[in-house]
Structure formats: structure tokens, C-alpha cells
Amino acid sequence: MGAMTSSVAAKFAFFPPDPPSYRLVVDESSDSGKLKMTDVSERANVDVLKLKTKRGTEIVAAYVKNPVASLTVLYSHGNAADLGQMYDLFCELSVHLRVNLMGYDYTGYGQSSGKPTEQNTYADIEAAYRCLEETYGVKEEDVILYGQSVGSGPTLDLAARLSRLRAVVLHSPIMSGIRVMYPVKRTYWFDIYKNIDKIPLVKCPVLVIHGTKDDVVDFSHGKQLWELCVEKYEPLWIKGGNHCDLELFPEYIRHLKKFILAVEKSTRLKNSSGSLTDNDIDVIPRISTDCREKSRPSTSTEKSRPSVDQPEKGRNSIDRSDLEV
């Protein structure tokens, strides 16, 4: 029974766009066999890559370079989206947050090979992170992991294992796969993406963003994950926000930019025990290490939740009028 439940959860947790929103072609103007994506605007500051994972699949990644960036965001997108749909958003975030940004397609998404599974997504984010280190020379302490919805799973799995990570952003995150569908109070062995058990292991600043009217992943998921954070940052509860429209609210980019600036100013130097020094805490004025910050009351009720296995819409591009902050 448990194995069957696990199989069903894994099967329905993923909805790769079919057909993919883009194709990969070789840039004929380049002698090095450089790859590029079709159906997106071509940009000189974007590298398109194929990365091999430890589980034998090959995933597609896009690296957006910003010449003034000191930090790099590794973005794990949500369900039923791929790099072609996320491309414009990634480029806009890179510009307006002044960061380098790498996005990637999970195994079985876009033009990545294989079939998506929980374990494959963990190998996928590891491959992307390894590429940042080995190809672009990015240091762990300069990386911000960003996980949206299902992407919160691989994000927290990696974040729990990195001791010098700069920060984490959780956007409409899930507590676990089963908890999206049923209001269970404990963790079962057959559950997937056990984020509720991993979030206490993350020692860097964490920003949680969630819409109060999310009808796919209830607002209570973001609220409870934030409450379990070791090093809290002021959360963003977007009043009236649903699951796939948070980028369209002006407060989204304003709050995210404020968070990036705060962690950019911090040295994030940790001692051997993993704790911050007093000086480190002083330069993160909006980051709290206790639970004194109050969040808005949850709008959820104890009933079965709509499944995260519903396809998510592709990301909408940020309205540029909202970006002037």
C-alpha cells in the first residue's frame, strides 16, 4: 500500500509542458558549437548548456550573466513550466536584482532527457550547482537558492547540505507532496519532498513568499515553513495572490530586491559551529533569529487541499512598471 502511494505521488507530481516550449539548436555563427534556444529572444549575455547528472540524464540550463553582480541565483522553477517559458522572467530578474542567474530544466522537462522523479530533481540541482562552481567559478557563499512550488523540493534538499550558502528564497513552497493533498500532521516514509523536515537544517537567511489566495498550494504551507526557519527574513504574504501570478504584484519585486540587498551587504561569515557572529547579525537588520516577527493569520481550514499535481501555468513576465523601485 505504501509503495503504491509513493508511486502514485511521484507519477502525478510532474507535468512537463508537452510539447516543450523551445528547441535546442547549434549556433551556426559560432565555431565552438555553442547552443541556443529557439522561440526566445537571443541575448549575448545568456549561455545555454547541457549538463550531465550523476543519475545519467542530461539536462538543459541557461546562465544569465550580469556584469555588476556579486551574487548568483540558482532558480528551480515550478511544475508545468520549462526554460522557454521562464526565459524572459530570468533575464528580467537578473537585470533588476543585479545578480547572475542560472535556471535549469528538470530531467524530462523541456529538452532535458529522461523522466522526472523526486530523486532525479535532486541530481538535477546538484549538476546545476556543480556547473556554477566548476564552469563559472561561483563560490558557495555567493549563491542564493530560489525554489518555486515543486522547485522548493530540490532547493531545500541542497540547501540543507550546504553550510556556507548565502540565502534561500521559497516561492509558494510545499511542506511535502502528501500535505498538499491531505492535511496530515506527520511525515510518512512514502511522502515526497519532505521540506517540512529539511527546513530546520537550513542555517542561512530564508525568505518565504506566498499568496494568501493560493488554490494549488495553500498559504498555510508557506506560513508553517517560515515558522520553522532557523534564520528568518521578513516574509512576504501577498494578499490576494494565487499560485502563478505573484510576479505581477508590485510588492513581489520590491521585497525580493530588499532581501537581495540585505544579504549582499552581509558577510555571512560563519564560525565552525555554523552560527553567526554578533557583527554578522548587525549587518542583517531585517533578518530575525527568533519568532518575534508576526505573520498574517492563515486562511486555510482543515480540509483536503487541491493537489500540487495540477499543472501550473507558465511564468508571466514582470510588468516593467512594477520594477522601478
VOPAGU-2260 file (C-alpha; in pm, 1 decimal, decimal comma):
REM VOPAGU-2260
SITE   aa  ch    i         X         Y         Z
SITE  MET   A    0       0,0       0,0       0,0
SITE  GLY   A    1     275,6     244,0      95,1
SITE  ALA   A    2     479,4     164,1    -215,1
SITE  MET   A    3     171,0     215,6    -429,1
SITE  THR   A    4     101,4     552,7    -266,7
SITE  SER   A    5     460,8     659,1    -322,2
SITE  SER   A    6     443,8     556,2    -686,8
SITE  VAL   A    7     122,0     746,5    -742,5
SITE  ALA   A    8     257,6    1059,1    -571,6
SITE  ALA   A    9     573,5    1051,8    -780,6
SITE  LYS   A   10     382,7     989,3   -1102,0
SITE  PHE   A   11     145,2    1279,9   -1066,5
SITE  ALA   A   12     383,1    1533,5    -916,9
SITE  PHE   A   13     526,7    1633,0   -1254,7
SITE  PHE   A   14     367,6    1789,7   -1561,1
SITE  PRO   A   15     635,7    1875,6   -1818,3
SITE  PRO   A   16     496,3    2103,6   -2090,8
SITE  ASP   A   17     403,9    1888,3   -2389,0
SITE  PRO   A   18     533,6    1981,7   -2635,7
SITE  PRO   A   19     828,3    2172,2   -2486,0
SITE  SER   A   20     815,8    2547,0   -2542,0
SITE  TYR   A   21    1157,9    2555,6   -2708,4
SITE  ARG   A   22    1410,2    2355,7   -2908,6
SITE  LEU   A   23    1788,7    2345,1   -2888,9
SITE  VAL   A   24    1996,2    2424,6   -3195,5
SITE  VAL   A   25    2364,4    2480,3   -3261,4
SITE  ASP   A   26    2456,9    2840,8   -3325,1
SITE  GLU   A   27    2594,3    2828,2   -3679,3
SITE  SER   A   28    2769,2    3160,5   -3632,3
SITE  SER   A   29    2983,2    3010,7   -3357,4
SITE  ASP   A   30    3283,3    2787,4   -3426,0
SITE  SER   A   31    3263,8    2638,8   -3076,5
SITE  GLY   A   32    2929,6    2464,7   -3131,9
SITE  LYS   A   33    2751,1    2697,1   -2890,9
SITE  LEU   A   34    2392,1    2603,2   -2814,3
SITE  LYS   A   35    2096,1    2835,8   -2830,9
SITE  MET   A   36    1725,1    2807,8   -2761,5
SITE  THR   A   37    1461,6    2868,4   -3026,1
SITE  ASP   A   38    1143,2    3070,1   -2970,3
SITE  VAL   A   39    1311,2    3309,5   -2725,1
SITE  SER   A   40    1489,0    3638,4   -2781,8
SITE  GLU   A   41    1858,2    3583,6   -2840,0
SITE  ARG   A   42    2080,0    3756,2   -2583,7
SITE  ALA   A   43    2457,4    3782,8   -2581,8
SITE  ASN   A   44    2474,8    3750,2   -2203,1
SITE  VAL   A   45    2296,6    3412,5   -2186,0
SITE  ASP   A   46    2480,2    3080,1   -2206,8
SITE  VAL   A   47    2275,4    2770,3   -2291,7
SITE  LEU   A   48    2427,8    2449,0   -2159,5
SITE  LYS   A   49    2376,9    2074,6   -2142,0
SITE  LEU   A   50    2475,7    1924,7   -1807,2
SITE  LYS   A   51    2520,2    1559,9   -1717,6
SITE  THR   A   52    2376,0    1444,5   -1386,2
SITE  LYS   A   53    2501,2    1167,8   -1158,6
SITE  ARG   A   54    2188,1     966,8   -1244,0
SITE  GLY   A   55    2281,6     950,1   -1611,1
SITE  THR   A   56    2047,0    1211,0   -1758,8
SITE  GLU   A   57    2138,0    1528,0   -1946,1
SITE  ILE   A   58    1961,9    1849,2   -1850,5
SITE  VAL   A   59    1942,7    2190,1   -2014,8
SITE  ALA   A   60    2043,7    2501,6   -1822,0
SITE  ALA   A   61    2059,1    2872,0   -1901,2
SITE  TYR   A   62    2306,4    3104,0   -1731,6
SITE  VAL   A   63    2225,2    3476,4   -1741,2
SITE  LYS   A   64    2529,0    3694,4   -1676,0
SITE  ASN   A   65    2515,8    4037,7   -1514,3
SITE  PRO   A   66    2847,3    4228,4   -1521,8
SITE  VAL   A   67    2778,1    4412,1   -1193,6
SITE  ALA   A   68    2660,7    4105,5    -997,9
SITE  SER   A   69    2829,5    3981,7    -683,8
SITE  LEU   A   70    2568,9    3709,8    -613,4
SITE  THR   A   71    2428,9    3426,6    -821,2
SITE  VAL   A   72    2075,0    3289,3    -801,9
SITE  LEU   A   73    2012,1    2922,1    -879,7
SITE  TYR   A   74    1643,2    2907,4    -969,3
SITE  SER   A   75    1436,0    2585,0    -956,7
SITE  HIS   A   76    1110,5    2652,4   -1140,2
SITE  GLY   A   77     761,8    2521,9   -1069,8
SITE  ASN   A   78     553,8    2247,5   -1222,4
SITE  ALA   A   79     434,6    2250,4   -1585,6
SITE  ALA   A   80     689,3    2514,9   -1685,7
SITE  ASP   A   81    1016,5    2488,8   -1872,3
SITE  LEU   A   82    1310,3    2713,8   -1959,0
SITE  GLY   A   83    1140,8    2860,0   -2264,4
SITE  GLN   A   84     853,1    2985,3   -2053,1
SITE  MET   A   85    1080,3    3109,2   -1775,4
SITE  TYR   A   86    1342,0    3270,6   -2000,4
SITE  ASP   A   87    1212,1    3628,7   -2005,2
SITE  LEU   A   88    1147,9    3630,4   -1630,9
SITE  PHE   A   89    1500,3    3502,4   -1562,9
SITE  CYS   A   90    1652,0    3776,9   -1777,2
SITE  GLU   A   91    1443,4    4046,1   -1607,3
SITE  LEU   A   92    1527,2    3922,4   -1258,3
SITE  SER   A   93    1897,0    3922,2   -1344,9
SITE  VAL   A   94    1880,0    4285,2   -1453,8
SITE  HIS   A   95    1665,1    4427,0   -1177,0
SITE  LEU   A   96    1813,2    4227,4    -888,1
SITE  ARG   A   97    2166,1    4273,7   -1023,2
SITE  VAL   A   98    2250,4    3905,2    -997,2
SITE  ASN   A   99    2376,1    3631,0   -1220,6
SITE  LEU   A  100    2102,6    3372,1   -1258,1
SITE  MET   A  101    2105,4    3007,8   -1358,3
SITE  GLY   A  102    1781,4    2827,9   -1436,2
SITE  TYR   A  103    1757,1    2467,2   -1542,9
SITE  ASP   A  104    1504,9    2214,8   -1666,2
SITE  TYR   A  105    1446,8    1906,7   -1456,5
SITE  THR   A  106    1502,4    1564,3   -1605,6
SITE  GLY   A  107    1217,8    1507,3   -1852,4
SITE  TYR   A  108    1133,2    1877,5   -1881,9
SITE  GLY   A  109    1195,3    2089,9   -2189,2
SITE  GLN   A  110    1481,9    1933,9   -2383,1
SITE  SER   A  111    1628,2    1751,3   -2083,0
SITE  SER   A  112    1644,8    1374,3   -2124,7
SITE  GLY   A  113    1483,7    1105,6   -1908,6
SITE  LYS   A  114    1175,1    1103,0   -1688,7
SITE  PRO   A  115    1113,5    1332,5   -1391,3
SITE  THR   A  116    1127,2    1185,1   -1041,6
SITE  GLU   A  117    1198,4    1326,6    -699,1
SITE  GLN   A  118    1547,6    1175,4    -688,8
SITE  ASN   A  119    1624,6    1296,5   -1039,6
SITE  THR   A  120    1541,0    1655,2    -941,8
SITE  TYR   A  121    1792,0    1629,7    -657,7
SITE  ALA   A  122    2057,7    1516,9    -906,6
SITE  ASP   A  123    1948,7    1793,7   -1144,9
SITE  ILE   A  124    2005,5    2078,5    -899,7
SITE  GLU   A  125    2338,5    1925,3    -795,7
SITE  ALA   A  126    2451,1    1925,8   -1160,1
SITE  ALA   A  127    2348,7    2290,3   -1198,3
SITE  TYR   A  128    2524,0    2387,6    -876,4
SITE  ARG   A  129    2838,3    2196,9    -977,1
SITE  CYS   A  130    2837,7    2384,4   -1309,2
SITE  LEU   A  131    2827,4    2717,4   -1126,6
SITE  GLU   A  132    3130,8    2614,2    -922,6
SITE  GLU   A  133    3338,2    2448,8   -1194,5
SITE  THR   A  134    3247,4    2647,2   -1506,3
SITE  TYR   A  135    3181,2    2993,2   -1367,2
SITE  GLY   A  136    3390,4    2987,8   -1050,1
SITE  VAL   A  137    3097,7    3077,1    -823,9
SITE  LYS   A  138    3162,5    3025,6    -453,6
SITE  GLU   A  139    2906,9    2863,5    -224,5
SITE  GLU   A  140    2886,4    3174,2      -6,1
SITE  ASP   A  141    2780,3    3379,4    -309,5
SITE  VAL   A  142    2488,2    3154,2    -408,2
SITE  ILE   A  143    2119,3    3215,6    -338,3
SITE  LEU   A  144    1893,6    2916,3    -398,3
SITE  TYR   A  145    1544,6    3002,3    -525,2
SITE  GLY   A  146    1271,6    2735,8    -529,9
SITE  GLN   A  147     920,6    2791,6    -664,4
SITE  SER   A  148     641,2    2545,6    -572,3
SITE  VAL   A  149     769,7    2195,9    -661,4
SITE  GLY   A  150    1111,6    2359,2    -703,0
SITE  SER   A  151    1119,2    2413,2    -327,0
SITE  GLY   A  152    1190,6    2038,8    -300,1
SITE  PRO   A  153    1530,8    2026,2    -471,6
SITE  THR   A  154    1610,6    2371,5    -334,3
SITE  LEU   A  155    1572,2    2269,4      30,5
SITE  ASP   A  156    1736,6    1931,7     -23,3
SITE  LEU   A  157    2051,3    2106,9    -147,3
SITE  ALA   A  158    2028,6    2395,8      99,5
SITE  ALA   A  159    2017,3    2153,7     392,4
SITE  ARG   A  160    2354,7    2015,8     280,5
SITE  LEU   A  161    2540,6    2342,9     215,1
SITE  SER   A  162    2687,8    2505,2     525,5
SITE  ARG   A  163    2808,4    2832,9     368,6
SITE  LEU   A  164    2514,2    2910,3     143,2
SITE  ARG   A  165    2430,7    3282,7     124,4
SITE  ALA   A  166    2048,8    3266,0     130,3
SITE  VAL   A  167    1732,6    3083,6      20,1
SITE  VAL   A  168    1408,4    3207,8    -136,3
SITE  LEU   A  169    1097,4    2986,9    -117,1
SITE  HIS   A  170     820,8    3095,9    -354,5
SITE  SER   A  171     481,6    2928,4    -296,3
SITE  PRO   A  172     662,6    2632,7    -136,0
SITE  ILE   A  173     515,1    2297,8     -32,3
SITE  MET   A  174     558,4    2134,8     309,6
SITE  SER   A  175     557,1    1794,5     135,4
SITE  GLY   A  176     379,5    1622,3    -150,3
SITE  ILE   A  177     122,7    1440,0      61,4
SITE  ARG   A  178      49,6    1750,1     269,2
SITE  VAL   A  179     -63,1    1933,5     -42,7
SITE  MET   A  180    -335,1    1675,5     -95,6
SITE  TYR   A  181    -426,2    1586,2     262,8
SITE  PRO   A  182    -398,4    1778,6     594,3
SITE  VAL   A  183    -178,6    1515,9     759,9
SITE  LYS   A  184      14,6    1603,8    1075,7
SITE  ARG   A  185     306,5    1364,3    1044,0
SITE  THR   A  186     564,7    1263,3     786,2
SITE  TYR   A  187     517,2     927,4     616,9
SITE  TRP   A  188     807,9     735,5     469,2
SITE  PHE   A  189     644,6     723,7     126,0
SITE  ASP   A  190     595,5    1101,7     106,8
SITE  ILE   A  191     794,0    1307,9    -142,8
SITE  TYR   A  192     973,9    1640,3     -95,7
SITE  LYS   A  193     975,1    1635,6     283,8
SITE  ASN   A  194    1050,4    2007,1     305,3
SITE  ILE   A  195     895,4    2038,8     649,1
SITE  ASP   A  196    1167,2    1810,2     787,4
SITE  LYS   A  197    1452,5    1975,7     595,3
SITE  ILE   A  198    1382,9    2344,9     658,2
SITE  PRO   A  199    1523,4    2335,4    1017,0
SITE  LEU   A  200    1854,6    2215,5     870,8
SITE  VAL   A  201    1897,5    2533,0     663,2
SITE  LYS   A  202    2118,8    2777,2     852,2
SITE  CYS   A  203    2124,1    3074,5     614,5
SITE  PRO   A  204    1862,6    3354,1     582,5
SITE  VAL   A  205    1535,6    3233,3     427,3
SITE  LEU   A  206    1272,5    3448,6     256,9
SITE  VAL   A  207     928,4    3291,6     211,2
SITE  ILE   A  208     684,2    3435,4     -45,2
SITE  HIS   A  209     327,0    3303,9     -69,3
SITE  GLY   A  210     -10,4    3424,2    -191,7
SITE  THR   A  211    -296,3    3428,1      59,6
SITE  LYS   A  212    -542,3    3300,8    -205,3
SITE  ASP   A  213    -325,2    3020,1    -343,8
SITE  ASP   A  214    -566,2    2748,8    -458,7
SITE  VAL   A  215    -296,3    2495,9    -550,3
SITE  VAL   A  216     -60,0    2506,8    -250,9
SITE  ASP   A  217    -241,4    2657,4      45,2
SITE  PHE   A  218     -94,8    2963,9     214,5
SITE  SER   A  219     -52,1    2756,4     532,1
SITE  HIS   A  220     240,9    2573,8     366,8
SITE  GLY   A  221     447,4    2889,9     333,5
SITE  LYS   A  222     346,4    3010,7     677,7
SITE  GLN   A  223     448,2    2689,2     855,7
SITE  LEU   A  224     777,4    2659,2     667,8
SITE  TRP   A  225     860,5    3017,6     763,4
SITE  GLU   A  226     783,5    2944,2    1128,2
SITE  LEU   A  227    1031,4    2653,8    1118,0
SITE  CYS   A  228    1314,6    2858,9     965,5
SITE  VAL   A  229    1624,3    2892,2    1180,9
SITE  GLU   A  230    1720,4    3232,2    1039,1
SITE  LYS   A  231    1405,1    3412,9     935,0
SITE  TYR   A  232    1372,4    3704,1     699,8
SITE  GLU   A  233    1057,0    3918,0     696,6
SITE  PRO   A  234     815,5    3704,4     487,7
SITE  LEU   A  235     603,0    3833,1     201,9
SITE  TRP   A  236     239,6    3724,8     222,4
SITE  ILE   A  237      83,8    3865,1     -95,0
SITE  LYS   A  238    -277,5    3947,6     -17,6
SITE  GLY   A  239    -499,5    3803,4    -291,0
SITE  GLY   A  240    -207,4    3634,0    -464,6
SITE  ASN   A  241    -270,0    3294,8    -625,3
SITE  HIS   A  242     -19,3    3027,8    -725,3
SITE  CYS   A  243     105,2    3151,9   -1062,0
SITE  ASP   A  244      67,0    3529,0   -1050,1
SITE  LEU   A  245     286,4    3655,0    -767,1
SITE  GLU   A  246     539,9    3815,1   -1003,8
SITE  LEU   A  247     267,0    4051,4   -1121,4
SITE  PHE   A  248     225,8    4214,4    -778,6
SITE  PRO   A  249     448,1    4523,9    -729,1
SITE  GLU   A  250     542,1    4415,1    -377,1
SITE  TYR   A  251     698,0    4094,2    -515,3
SITE  ILE   A  252     992,3    4260,1    -686,2
SITE  ARG   A  253    1025,8    4529,8    -418,9
SITE  HIS   A  254    1051,5    4280,2    -133,2
SITE  LEU   A  255    1277,9    4045,5    -326,5
SITE  LYS   A  256    1511,1    4329,7    -413,8
SITE  LYS   A  257    1520,3    4439,4     -49,8
SITE  PHE   A  258    1613,1    4085,1      53,2
SITE  ILE   A  259    1889,6    4058,8    -206,1
SITE  LEU   A  260    2036,0    4390,2     -92,2
SITE  ALA   A  261    2026,9    4280,9     272,3
SITE  VAL   A  262    2211,7    3954,2     217,7
SITE  GLU   A  263    2450,1    4119,2     -26,3
SITE  LYS   A  264    2562,3    4357,3     247,5
SITE  SER   A  265    2614,6    4079,8     498,0
SITE  THR   A  266    2945,7    3898,9     513,5
SITE  ARG   A  267    2772,3    3573,3     610,9
SITE  LEU   A  268    3095,4    3453,5     772,6
SITE  LYS   A  269    3018,8    3158,2     997,7
SITE  ASN   A  270    3229,8    3001,2    1262,9
SITE  SER   A  271    3291,9    2626,6    1280,6
SITE  SER   A  272    2968,4    2567,2    1469,9
SITE  GLY   A  273    2766,9    2726,5    1190,3
SITE  SER   A  274    2646,9    3023,3    1397,0
SITE  LEU   A  275    2677,5    3390,1    1305,5
SITE  THR   A  276    2893,8    3630,1    1498,8
SITE  ASP   A  277    2740,9    3939,2    1658,2
SITE  ASN   A  278    2891,0    4156,2    1384,9
SITE  ASP   A  279    2731,7    3941,1    1117,3
SITE  ILE   A  280    2389,0    3972,9    1274,8
SITE  ASP   A  281    2424,3    4351,3    1296,7
SITE  VAL   A  282    2451,4    4387,3     919,2
SITE  ILE   A  283    2130,9    4193,1     852,0
SITE  PRO   A  284    1879,6    4431,0    1006,6
SITE  ARG   A  285    1569,2    4260,8     869,4
SITE  ILE   A  286    1673,1    3905,3     941,7
SITE  SER   A  287    1549,5    3762,7    1271,2
SITE  THR   A  288    1683,4    3459,4    1452,1
SITE  ASP   A  289    1373,0    3422,4    1665,2
SITE  CYS   A  290     996,2    3409,9    1616,8
SITE  ARG   A  291     906,0    3760,1    1727,0
SITE  GLU   A  292     801,7    3866,5    1377,1
SITE  LYS   A  293     430,2    3812,8    1329,3
SITE  SER   A  294     289,3    3668,7    1010,6
SITE  ARG   A  295     -65,6    3713,2     888,8
SITE  PRO   A  296    -315,9    3452,8    1003,2
SITE  SER   A  297    -356,8    3155,2     772,8
SITE  THR   A  298    -669,8    3146,7     563,5
SITE  SER   A  299    -664,5    2768,4     546,0
SITE  THR   A  300    -910,0    2526,3     701,4
SITE  GLU   A  301    -856,7    2166,0     794,6
SITE  LYS   A  302    -972,8    2003,1     477,7
SITE  SER   A  303    -820,5    1824,3     184,9
SITE  ARG   A  304    -604,6    2056,6     -25,9
SITE  PRO   A  305    -614,1    2083,2    -406,2
SITE  SER   A  306    -325,8    1878,0    -538,0
SITE  VAL   A  307       1,3    2037,1    -642,8
SITE  ASP   A  308     -15,9    1782,2    -920,4
SITE  GLN   A  309    -242,7    2022,2   -1107,5
SITE  PRO   A  310     -49,8    2175,3   -1396,7
SITE  GLU   A  311      86,0    2517,6   -1320,5
SITE  LYS   A  312      75,2    2794,5   -1575,5
SITE  GLY   A  313     398,4    2922,0   -1722,8
SITE  ARG   A  314     555,1    3222,7   -1553,6
SITE  ASN   A  315     427,4    3560,1   -1657,1
SITE  SER   A  316     683,3    3827,5   -1728,6
SITE  ILE   A  317     711,7    4101,9   -1468,0
SITE  ASP   A  318     540,5    4426,3   -1566,7
SITE  ARG   A  319     828,0    4664,9   -1607,8
SITE  SER   A  320     628,1    4945,3   -1447,4
SITE  ASP   A  321     646,5    4743,8   -1124,0
SITE  LEU   A  322    1023,0    4714,6   -1140,4
SITE  GLU   A  323    1115,6    5074,4   -1081,5
SITE  VAL   A  324    1173,9    5059,0    -708,2
